[in-house]
Amino acid sequence: MKIIIIFVICLALGLTSIAQEEERLPKALKDSDFYENGNYNPKKVELGKFLFFDKILSGNKNISCATCHHPMAGTGDGLSLSIGEGAQGLGVTRNTGEGKDKIHERVPRNAPHVFNLGAKQVHTMFADGRVTVDATQPSGFFSPAGNDLPIGLDNVLAVQAMFPVTSATEMAGQSGENLQIGYGNSLLIFPSITPKPSLPYMWEFIASKLRAIPEYVTLFKDAYPGDISITNDITYVHAANAIAAFEAFSWRFDNSPFDRYLRGDKEALNASQKMGMNLFYSKAKCSTCHSGVLQSDMDFHSIAMPQIGGGKGDSIYPGNIGNEDFGRERVTKNKSDRYKFRTPILRNVQLTAPYGHAGAYDTLEAVVKHHLNPRIGYDTYDTFQATLPSRPDLDAIDFKAYNNAEIGKNIKDSSDINKIEISSKEFDYIIDFLKALTDPKALDMRKDIPKKVPSSLAVLD
């Protein structure tokens, strides 16, 4: 009788534990969680694919969106900090350029992955959140362009696509090098005057380049039959919407073992992954920030991440232009937001190294260990984790901020995370769970790369 009673109690406790586990977990993703219910216009997607890989969008016609967000590098580039306009090569083999074409600076932040950004819950873009959905704005979005942001952008992912093409470091080139960056209009008459061109001018100039390519004109007309009837109807808004459609359709990944588990296949995760999942959503407190089905609360936090590279020009010293990056504070102007960055989405996370807003960590294990004790993680950071193609003048500033004791103290003091105690075995379980967030389809994305683009510029070099 006692044995039966004990068995019943254990069974009840087990069922309670399972119920509590299920209650902690997010709901599985479904088509309605994505723009267009996941059903995108194939002509628009095809156009977006060409645009994403076409260097015609850049000022000097030498870099595309795909250069820093390549399918063969987990939709990133494998570098801590991207090497933008002026460089040669792809991924970790990309160099800093030579002679007059050498890069002006590294891109100040790590190139984030582009997985699942077509999900409606992704309402904010960029590590500092400088682009976000905002119904109070005429365009429906808050962005650095303010009232210059055009009407007609489909979603926040399309808004994001408006800006890399205007960045001197990323895609536009340096002032005076080309018509796109500011060698147009009055500058043709007064070349010594190099004011920063307006964003509307830059977007219109890019659209004019696309309108000059007959194949693109046909593609735009096919993708927007009710909107584009003549060549001059084509705008960069159409291009940005197409790029967003391509990214949202092609890089939606929601068939990982974790997804299948959420949909009811309880054998999709092995025992170790299940242990890691339970730790992720309880004792290890990962889900405090990495919440929801995409493992991001879309909010901003400081985790005392080492600042490497040239930074955003911020400085704790009044009047100085430094090598810091104040993160969210750059947008809100609120000092309490200093060193806070948007919580990254963890889907396919094992494919998206390096990690951190400046790509400080090269391995998943190292960045997870940092989360468990950010202060110690900062103090014991191994600079060999950084993947930064060498050049003496850049090398001299890559760890300038990190090596400054006062900056280090401020970054550590800003941390939102306190020390979390777990065993080495539990650590391994969490790593196993994080790997279970990888959709097998993401392991081979060669089909997403076009063999050629309408401009006839090289796709891969």
C-alpha positions in Angstrom: 0.0 0.0 0.0 2.8 2.4 0.9 4.6 1.6 -2.3 1.4 2.5 -4.3 1.0 5.8 -2.4 4.7 6.7 -2.9 4.3 5.9 -6.7 1.2 8.0 -6.9 2.9 10.9 -5.2 6.0 10.7 -7.4 3.7 10.5 -10.5 1.9 13.6 -9.3 5.1 15.5 -8.7 6.4 14.4 -12.1 3.2 15.7 -13.8 3.4 18.9 -11.9 7.0 19.4 -13.0 6.1 18.8 -16.6 3.2 21.2 -16.4 5.5 23.9 -14.8 8.0 23.3 -17.6 5.4 23.7 -20.3 4.1 26.9 -18.7 7.6 28.4 -18.8 8.1 27.7 -22.5 7.0 30.0 -25.3 4.4 29.0 -27.8 5.6 27.5 -31.1 6.0 29.8 -34.1 3.3 29.7 -36.8 2.7 31.4 -40.1 0.7 34.2 -38.6 3.7 35.3 -36.5 5.4 36.4 -39.7 4.8 39.2 -42.2 2.4 38.3 -45.0 1.6 35.1 -43.0 4.9 33.8 -44.4 3.4 33.9 -47.9 5.6 36.4 -49.8 5.3 37.5 -53.4 7.9 35.3 -55.2 8.7 38.0 -57.7 9.4 40.5 -54.9 11.6 37.9 -53.2 13.5 37.2 -56.4 14.1 40.9 -56.9 15.2 41.3 -53.3 17.7 38.4 -53.7 19.4 40.1 -56.7 19.5 43.5 -54.8 20.9 41.9 -51.7 23.9 40.5 -53.6 24.4 43.4 -56.1 27.2 45.8 -55.5 25.3 48.4 -57.6 23.8 49.6 -54.3 27.2 50.8 -53.1 28.8 54.0 -53.9 32.0 52.6 -55.4 30.2 49.4 -56.7 32.5 47.2 -54.6 30.4 45.9 -51.8 26.9 44.4 -51.4 24.6 43.7 -48.4 25.7 40.1 -48.7 29.4 41.0 -48.2 28.8 41.4 -44.5 25.7 39.2 -44.2 26.6 36.2 -46.3 24.7 32.8 -46.3 28.0 31.0 -46.1 28.9 32.8 -42.9 25.6 32.4 -41.0 24.3 35.6 -42.6 27.2 37.5 -40.9 30.8 37.6 -42.0 32.7 35.7 -39.3 34.6 38.8 -38.2 34.4 40.6 -34.9 34.0 43.9 -36.7 33.1 44.1 -40.4 35.5 45.4 -43.0 33.3 47.5 -45.2 33.7 49.6 -48.3 37.1 49.5 -49.8 38.2 46.0 -48.7 38.6 42.8 -50.7 37.5 39.2 -50.1 34.7 37.6 -48.1 34.3 36.4 -44.5 37.4 35.8 -42.4 39.6 36.1 -45.5 38.5 39.7 -46.1 41.3 42.2 -45.8 41.5 45.9 -45.1 42.4 47.0 -48.7 45.5 48.7 -50.0 46.8 52.1 -51.0 44.1 54.7 -51.8 41.4 52.1 -51.6 42.2 50.9 -48.1 39.3 51.1 -45.6 38.9 54.3 -43.5 37.9 52.4 -40.4 36.4 49.1 -39.3 32.7 49.1 -39.0 32.2 49.9 -35.3 29.8 47.0 -34.5 29.6 43.3 -35.3 27.5 42.4 -38.3 24.4 40.7 -36.8 22.7 37.7 -38.3 19.6 38.1 -40.4 17.7 35.0 -39.2 13.9 35.2 -38.5 13.8 39.0 -38.8 10.5 38.7 -40.7 8.8 37.8 -37.4 6.3 40.5 -36.3 7.6 40.4 -32.8 10.9 41.9 -34.1 9.9 45.5 -33.8 13.4 47.0 -33.3 16.5 47.0 -35.4 20.2 47.6 -34.8 22.0 47.0 -31.5 21.1 50.5 -30.2 17.5 50.3 -31.4 17.8 53.4 -33.6 15.1 51.9 -35.9 11.8 50.8 -34.4 8.1 50.7 -35.0 6.5 54.0 -33.9 2.9 54.8 -34.9 3.4 58.4 -33.9 5.8 59.0 -36.8 4.5 59.9 -40.3 6.2 56.9 -41.8 5.2 54.6 -39.0 8.8 54.2 -37.8 11.3 55.9 -35.7 14.7 56.2 -37.4 17.8 58.4 -37.8 16.1 59.9 -40.9 13.4 61.5 -38.9 10.8 63.0 -41.2 13.0 62.3 -44.2 12.1 58.6 -44.0 9.7 58.0 -46.9 6.2 56.7 -46.6 5.5 53.2 -48.0 8.0 51.0 -46.2 6.4 47.5 -45.6 7.9 46.8 -42.2 10.8 47.6 -39.8 13.1 45.2 -41.7 12.6 47.3 -44.8 13.4 50.4 -42.8 16.7 48.8 -41.7 17.6 48.2 -45.4 17.5 52.0 -46.0 20.6 52.8 -44.0 23.7 50.7 -44.8 23.7 52.1 -48.3 24.1 55.6 -46.8 27.0 54.8 -44.5 30.4 55.9 -45.7 32.1 53.1 -43.8 29.7 50.4 -44.8 28.6 50.8 -48.4 28.6 54.5 -49.6 32.3 55.2 -49.7 34.1 58.3 -48.5 33.0 61.9 -49.3 34.1 63.0 -52.7 34.7 59.4 -54.1 31.4 59.0 -55.9 28.1 60.6 -56.8 26.3 58.6 -54.1 28.2 59.8 -51.1 28.3 63.5 -51.9 30.0 64.3 -55.1 26.8 65.3 -56.9 24.5 68.3 -57.4 26.4 71.5 -56.6 29.6 69.5 -55.8 30.1 69.0 -59.6 30.4 72.8 -59.9 32.1 73.4 -56.5 34.1 70.2 -55.9 36.0 71.7 -52.9 32.6 71.9 -51.0 31.8 68.5 -49.5 28.8 68.8 -47.3 27.1 65.6 -46.2 24.5 64.7 -48.8 20.9 64.4 -47.7 19.5 60.9 -47.2 16.7 61.5 -49.7 19.3 62.5 -52.3 21.3 59.3 -51.7 18.2 57.1 -51.9 17.1 58.8 -55.1 20.6 58.4 -56.6 20.6 54.7 -55.9 17.2 54.4 -57.5 18.5 56.2 -60.6 21.2 53.6 -60.9 18.7 50.8 -60.8 16.4 52.5 -63.3 19.3 52.6 -65.7 19.5 48.8 -65.9 16.8 47.3 -68.2 16.7 43.9 -66.4 16.0 45.6 -63.1 13.3 47.7 -64.6 11.6 44.5 -65.8 12.1 42.9 -62.3 10.6 45.9 -60.5 7.6 46.0 -62.8 7.0 42.3 -62.3 7.3 42.6 -58.5 5.1 45.7 -58.2 2.5 45.3 -61.0 0.0 47.7 -59.4 2.6 50.3 -58.4 5.3 50.5 -61.0 4.2 51.0 -64.7 7.0 53.2 -66.0 10.7 53.3 -65.2 10.6 56.5 -63.2 8.1 54.9 -60.8 11.0 52.9 -59.2 12.2 54.2 -55.9 14.6 53.0 -53.3 11.6 52.2 -51.1 10.6 49.5 -53.6 14.2 48.2 -53.4 14.2 48.1 -49.5 10.8 46.4 -49.4 12.1 43.7 -51.8 15.3 43.2 -49.8 13.2 42.8 -46.7 10.9 40.2 -48.5 13.9 38.2 -49.5 15.5 38.2 -46.1 12.1 37.4 -44.3 11.3 34.5 -46.7 14.7 33.0 -47.3 16.0 33.2 -43.7 13.0 32.1 -41.7 14.1 29.2 -39.7 11.6 27.6 -37.3 12.2 23.9 -37.6 14.9 23.4 -35.1 14.7 20.6 -32.6 13.4 23.1 -30.1 10.7 24.2 -32.5 9.6 20.6 -33.1 9.6 20.1 -29.3 7.3 23.1 -28.9 5.0 21.6 -31.6 4.6 18.5 -29.6 7.4 16.2 -30.6 8.8 15.4 -27.2 11.5 13.2 -28.7 13.0 16.1 -30.7 15.3 17.1 -27.9 17.6 14.6 -26.3 18.0 14.3 -22.5 21.0 16.7 -22.3 19.1 19.3 -24.4 16.1 19.0 -22.2 18.2 19.6 -19.1 19.7 22.6 -20.8 16.3 23.9 -21.7 15.1 23.6 -18.1 18.1 25.5 -16.9 17.7 28.2 -19.6 14.2 28.9 -18.4 14.8 28.6 -14.7 18.0 28.4 -12.6 20.4 29.9 -15.1 18.0 32.8 -15.7 18.9 33.1 -19.4 15.2 33.7 -20.3 15.1 36.8 -18.2 16.4 38.6 -21.3 16.3 35.9 -23.9 12.6 35.4 -23.6 9.9 34.6 -26.1 10.1 32.0 -28.9 13.0 33.8 -30.6 14.9 34.1 -27.3 14.9 37.9 -27.2 12.9 40.4 -25.2 13.7 43.1 -27.8 14.9 45.2 -24.9 18.2 46.7 -24.0 20.6 45.5 -21.3 24.2 45.9 -20.2 26.2 42.7 -19.7 29.6 44.3 -19.3 30.7 43.2 -22.8 34.3 44.2 -23.7 34.5 47.1 -26.0 36.9 46.5 -28.9 37.6 48.3 -32.1 37.3 51.9 -32.9 33.9 52.3 -31.2 31.3 54.9 -32.1 33.4 57.9 -31.1 31.9 58.2 -27.6 34.0 59.1 -24.6 33.7 59.4 -20.8 36.1 62.3 -21.1 34.2 65.6 -21.9 35.1 67.0 -25.2 37.0 64.0 -26.4 36.2 61.8 -29.3 37.0 58.3 -28.1 36.8 54.6 -28.8 33.7 53.9 -26.7 30.2 52.9 -27.8 27.5 54.1 -25.4 24.9 51.9 -27.0 21.3 52.7 -26.3 22.2 56.0 -24.8 23.1 57.2 -28.3 19.4 57.0 -29.2 17.7 58.0 -25.9 20.3 60.5 -24.7 19.7 59.0 -21.3 22.8 58.2 -19.3 21.1 55.3 -17.6 21.1 53.5 -21.0 24.8 53.7 -21.4 26.4 50.4 -22.5 23.0 48.8 -23.0 22.4 46.9 -26.3 19.5 45.0 -27.7 19.2 41.4 -26.7 20.1 39.3 -29.7 17.9 36.6 -31.1 19.4 33.2 -30.4 18.1 31.2 -33.3 20.9 29.4 -35.1 23.2 30.9 -32.5 25.9 28.3 -33.0 26.3 29.6 -36.6 26.5 33.3 -35.8 29.9 33.8 -34.1 31.5 36.2 -33.2 29.2 37.3 -30.4 28.6 40.7 -28.7 27.9 44.1 -30.1 31.6 44.4 -31.0 32.1 40.7 -31.7 34.4 40.3 -28.7 33.8 36.6 -28.3 34.6 34.0 -31.0 33.1 30.9 -29.3 29.6 30.2 -27.9 31.2 28.7 -24.8 33.2 31.8 -24.1 30.3 34.2 -24.4 28.0 32.0 -22.3 30.7 31.9 -19.6 30.8 35.7 -19.7 27.1 35.9 -19.0 27.5 33.8 -15.8 29.8 36.3 -14.3 30.2 39.5 -16.4 32.7 41.3 -14.1 35.1 38.4 -14.0 34.4 37.8 -17.7 35.5 41.3 -18.5 38.6 41.2 -16.3 39.7 37.9 -17.8 38.8 38.5 -21.4 41.2 36.9 -23.8 41.8 39.4 -26.6 42.7 36.5 -28.9 39.0 35.8 -29.0 38.7 38.8 -31.3 38.8 38.2 -35.1 40.2 41.4 -36.5 42.3 41.3 -39.7 45.5 43.2 -38.9 46.6 46.6 -40.0 49.0 48.6 -37.7 47.0 51.8 -37.5 43.8 49.9 -36.7 45.5 47.5 -34.3 46.7 50.4 -32.2 43.1 51.4 -31.3 41.4 48.0 -31.3 41.9 47.5 -27.5 42.3 51.1 -26.5 39.0 51.3 -24.7 39.3 47.8 -23.2 42.7 48.6 -21.7 41.5 51.8 -20.0 40.8 51.0 -16.4 38.3 53.7 -15.8 36.2 52.7 -18.9 36.4 49.1 -17.7 35.1 50.0 -14.3 32.2 51.9 -15.8 31.3 49.1 -18.1 31.4 46.5 -15.3 29.4 48.7 -12.9 26.7 49.0 -15.6 26.0 45.3 -15.8 22.4 44.2 -15.3 23.6 40.6 -14.5 24.9 39.4 -11.2 26.9 36.2 -10.8 25.0 33.0 -11.6 26.2 29.8 -10.0 25.9 26.6 -12.1 28.0 23.4 -12.3 30.2 22.6 -15.2 27.8 19.8 -16.1 24.9 22.3 -16.1 27.0 24.6 -18.3 27.4 21.8 -20.8 23.6 21.2 -20.8 23.0 24.8 -21.6 25.4 24.7 -24.6 23.7 21.6 -25.8 20.3 23.3 -25.6 21.6 26.4 -27.5 22.8 24.1 -30.3 19.2 22.7 -30.4 18.1 26.1 -31.6 19.7 25.4 -35.0 17.4 24.6 -37.9 19.1 21.9 -40.0 18.1 23.8 -43.1 20.4 26.7 -42.0 23.4 24.4 -42.4 23.3 24.7 -46.2 22.2 28.0 -47.7 24.0 27.8 -51.0 20.7 28.1 -52.9 20.3 31.6 -51.6 23.3 32.9 -53.6 22.6 34.0 -57.2 25.1 33.1 -59.9 24.9 36.6 -61.4 23.1 39.9 -60.8 21.5 42.3 -63.3 24.3 44.9 -63.0 26.8 42.3 -64.2 29.1 43.2 -61.3 30.8 40.3 -59.6 28.7 38.4 -57.0 31.7 36.8 -55.2 35.2 38.2 -55.0 
